[in-house]
Amino acid sequence: MGIVIRESVYRSATKVLRVLGFTVGLLVLAVVGLTIWCATPESGFGPENIERVRQSIRDYYSQKSLQVAEINLIRENKQKLSGYILVRIPDITEPVQKTCTATMDDKFEKFIWSCG
């Protein structure tokens, strides 16, 4: 009878270890998956792309001999920015404010902006 009790304890311990191993394995896979998902860069307007839009706006207005005093763009979602710019126009003392928007293609990170 002592042998039967030991075998049942052994079987129970084996089952517990199998379940525990399976659970630990799932947990490891979940952690690895989450790490990969978090490390994948998000497409759309990130800090470097927002700076590219700002520089494009500055370049455009400087070609027209106008100085951009301020650019304020806020990310509405991953593919859209909105905000305003302040442009200094010769012979006008106060800067002129223009509303701006920018959108980005999700695949190729190409953007288009307009201020009006």
C-alpha positions as a LaTeX table, in Angstrom:
\begin{tabular}{lrrr}
\hline
Residue & $x$ (\AA) & $y$ (\AA) & $z$ (\AA) \\
\hline
Met1 & 0.00 & 0.00 & 0.00 \\
Gly2 & 2.90 & 2.34 & 0.63 \\
Ile3 & 4.04 & 1.83 & $-2.95$ \\
Val4 & 0.63 & 2.86 & $-4.32$ \\
Ile5 & 0.69 & 6.08 & $-2.30$ \\
Arg6 & 4.17 & 6.88 & $-3.56$ \\
Glu7 & 3.17 & 6.26 & $-7.17$ \\
Ser8 & 0.14 & 8.55 & $-6.84$ \\
Val9 & 2.29 & 11.25 & $-5.27$ \\
Tyr10 & 4.79 & 10.81 & $-8.10$ \\
Arg11 & 2.02 & 11.07 & $-10.72$ \\
Ser12 & 0.57 & 14.17 & $-9.06$ \\
Ala13 & 3.99 & 15.81 & $-8.87$ \\
Thr14 & 4.62 & 14.96 & $-12.53$ \\
Lys15 & 1.30 & 16.52 & $-13.55$ \\
Val16 & 2.04 & 19.65 & $-11.53$ \\
Leu17 & 5.48 & 19.98 & $-13.14$ \\
Arg18 & 4.01 & 19.54 & $-16.63$ \\
Val19 & 1.38 & 22.22 & $-16.01$ \\
Leu20 & 3.98 & 24.49 & $-14.45$ \\
Gly21 & 6.36 & 23.99 & $-17.38$ \\
Phe22 & 3.58 & 24.69 & $-19.88$ \\
Thr23 & 2.58 & 27.85 & $-17.98$ \\
Val24 & 6.17 & 29.10 & $-17.79$ \\
Gly25 & 6.60 & 28.41 & $-21.50$ \\
Leu26 & 3.50 & 30.44 & $-22.35$ \\
Leu27 & 4.68 & 33.24 & $-20.13$ \\
Val28 & 8.09 & 33.33 & $-21.82$ \\
Leu29 & 6.46 & 33.42 & $-25.25$ \\
Ala30 & 4.17 & 36.24 & $-24.15$ \\
Val31 & 7.10 & 38.29 & $-22.82$ \\
Val32 & 9.13 & 37.75 & $-26.00$ \\
Gly33 & 6.15 & 38.68 & $-28.18$ \\
Leu34 & 5.43 & 41.81 & $-26.18$ \\
Thr35 & 9.08 & 42.84 & $-26.32$ \\
Ile36 & 9.18 & 42.45 & $-30.11$ \\
Trp37 & 5.89 & 44.31 & $-30.50$ \\
Cys38 & 7.08 & 47.22 & $-28.35$ \\
Ala39 & 10.45 & 47.40 & $-30.10$ \\
Thr40 & 8.91 & 47.61 & $-33.57$ \\
Pro41 & 8.93 & 51.24 & $-34.62$ \\
Glu42 & 5.52 & 52.74 & $-35.16$ \\
Ser43 & 4.84 & 53.97 & $-38.65$ \\
Gly44 & 3.63 & 57.50 & $-39.15$ \\
Phe45 & 4.73 & 60.75 & $-37.58$ \\
Gly46 & 7.49 & 60.14 & $-35.08$ \\
Pro47 & 9.76 & 62.88 & $-33.70$ \\
Glu48 & 12.18 & 62.69 & $-36.64$ \\
Asn49 & 9.37 & 62.91 & $-39.21$ \\
Ile50 & 7.78 & 65.86 & $-37.43$ \\
Glu51 & 11.14 & 67.62 & $-37.60$ \\
Arg52 & 11.32 & 66.84 & $-41.34$ \\
Val53 & 7.94 & 68.54 & $-41.81$ \\
Arg54 & 9.08 & 71.57 & $-39.81$ \\
Gln55 & 12.24 & 71.85 & $-41.90$ \\
Ser56 & 10.25 & 71.51 & $-45.12$ \\
Ile57 & 7.97 & 74.36 & $-44.03$ \\
Arg58 & 10.96 & 76.56 & $-43.10$ \\
Asp59 & 12.65 & 75.82 & $-46.43$ \\
Tyr60 & 9.49 & 76.63 & $-48.40$ \\
Tyr61 & 8.95 & 80.00 & $-46.74$ \\
Ser62 & 12.64 & 80.94 & $-46.82$ \\
Gln63 & 12.58 & 80.42 & $-50.62$ \\
Lys64 & 9.82 & 83.05 & $-50.67$ \\
Ser65 & 12.05 & 85.38 & $-48.58$ \\
Leu66 & 9.80 & 85.01 & $-45.54$ \\
Gln67 & 10.97 & 84.13 & $-42.05$ \\
Val68 & 9.13 & 81.53 & $-39.97$ \\
Ala69 & 9.04 & 82.78 & $-36.39$ \\
Glu70 & 7.34 & 79.76 & $-34.86$ \\
Ile71 & 6.05 & 76.34 & $-35.86$ \\
Asn72 & 3.66 & 74.46 & $-33.59$ \\
Leu73 & 2.49 & 71.05 & $-34.84$ \\
Ile74 & 0.56 & 68.55 & $-32.74$ \\
Arg75 & 0.17 & 64.90 & $-33.62$ \\
Glu76 & $-3.56$ & 64.14 & $-33.90$ \\
Asn77 & $-2.93$ & 60.51 & $-34.82$ \\
Lys78 & $-0.09$ & 58.54 & $-36.34$ \\
Gln79 & $-0.77$ & 59.93 & $-39.82$ \\
Lys80 & $-1.95$ & 63.50 & $-39.19$ \\
Leu81 & $-0.44$ & 66.65 & $-37.73$ \\
Ser82 & $-2.21$ & 69.95 & $-37.23$ \\
Gly83 & $-1.16$ & 73.29 & $-35.85$ \\
Tyr84 & 0.00 & 76.69 & $-36.95$ \\
Ile85 & 3.02 & 78.72 & $-38.02$ \\
Leu86 & 3.88 & 82.36 & $-37.44$ \\
Val87 & 5.43 & 84.00 & $-40.50$ \\
Arg88 & 7.18 & 87.38 & $-40.50$ \\
Ile89 & 6.26 & 89.32 & $-43.61$ \\
Pro90 & 8.35 & 92.37 & $-44.60$ \\
Asp91 & 6.67 & 95.74 & $-43.87$ \\
Ile92 & 4.27 & 94.13 & $-41.34$ \\
Thr93 & 5.27 & 94.44 & $-37.68$ \\
Glu94 & 3.28 & 91.53 & $-36.28$ \\
Pro95 & 3.82 & 87.96 & $-37.49$ \\
Val96 & 0.98 & 86.42 & $-39.50$ \\
Gln97 & $-0.49$ & 83.15 & $-38.23$ \\
Lys98 & $-1.34$ & 80.38 & $-40.68$ \\
Thr99 & $-3.14$ & 77.13 & $-39.89$ \\
Cys100 & $-1.24$ & 74.02 & $-41.00$ \\
Thr101 & $-1.94$ & 70.34 & $-41.49$ \\
Ala102 & 0.27 & 67.47 & $-42.58$ \\
Thr103 & $-0.56$ & 63.90 & $-43.52$ \\
Met104 & 1.71 & 60.91 & $-44.00$ \\
Asp105 & 1.51 & 57.78 & $-46.06$ \\
Asp106 & 1.60 & 54.75 & $-43.76$ \\
Lys107 & 3.85 & 52.61 & $-45.96$ \\
Phe108 & 6.52 & 54.89 & $-47.40$ \\
Glu109 & 6.69 & 57.67 & $-44.80$ \\
Lys110 & 6.06 & 60.33 & $-47.45$ \\
Phe111 & 4.23 & 63.38 & $-46.21$ \\
Ile112 & 2.38 & 66.36 & $-47.59$ \\
Trp113 & 1.66 & 69.57 & $-45.72$ \\
Ser114 & $-0.28$ & 72.74 & $-46.31$ \\
Cys115 & $-0.50$ & 76.04 & $-44.49$ \\
Gly116 & $-3.10$ & 78.61 & $-45.39$ \\
\hline
\end{tabular}
